[in-house]
């Protein structure tokens, strides 16, 4: 079996590591280097770094669907194209370039959580279970038939970075176990149920603001979901206070927006229950413990937190239509 591997971020690394010892990956395709950080220094995609380390030929086209890219990929004489978090839409004739087609590893149990932020959305929605799906790509967005899937549990304290790594490992194992059998015709793919499909949107900076009118449990799930980006913050007396760390919420709470120190936690009342903040970062300062914050920002402690309430945000997940 010969494969071309298309991927960009760290999520794709376990799969590439799994495939490499078999010698099947003849070419790695990733996105171009991008400016990153405050200095805007170009950053090489994680997949390119690993491919170079493993001695696999690479390419980083601006458009994988253009004629030059198609010629280079065609020259690899791949039986299958494997896509893991590549980040670009593939169109015809690229989708038909390999005899077996294009398989994609998606971090959800399709048809739920198609789109841009499936890992964050599962945590944000308070789910206790998600998974990874291997599907054959078609021209739609995560709409192709399912080859195989594997469930992964979500613990009550799991954050997006932790779940990201678990799903990346589970996906690598699934693809390694199933890909050869599917190409050989020993695995039957199944169409997705459109009626059960949901679509996630890209995250935005504005998603980070906590609306204290919401239940404490929902805010805790929001904080877990949006680590490390866009993070979470509360508006207090005109300032943004970043929530660097948070513990499990309390079922009983004080009035909405009232803050008080309780041991090593800052307790803030919500629409129902209370959130427990353990590390906070005032504007222009480094993160500090809740106790240090209470000692140094007494005036903010007396203010009403979350006032004014943030403007409503569009749902992170919606039915796919």
Secondary structure, DSSP 8 states (H G I E B T S, - for coil): --EEEEE-SGGGHHHHHHHHTTT-EEEEE----EEETTTTEEE--HHHHHHHHHT--EE--S-TTSHHHHHHHHHT--SEEEEES--S---TTGGGSSTT-EEEEESS-TTTTEES-HHHHHHHTT-SEEEEEEEE--SSSS-S-EEEEEEEE--TT--HHHHHHHHHHHHHHHHHHHHHHHHTT-S--B---GGG-EEE----GGGGB--TTSBHHHHHHHHHHTTTTT--EEEETTEEEEEEEEEEEESS--STT-EEEETTEEEEE-SBSEEEEEEEE-TTS--EEHHHHHHH-HHHHHS-BT-S-------SEEE--
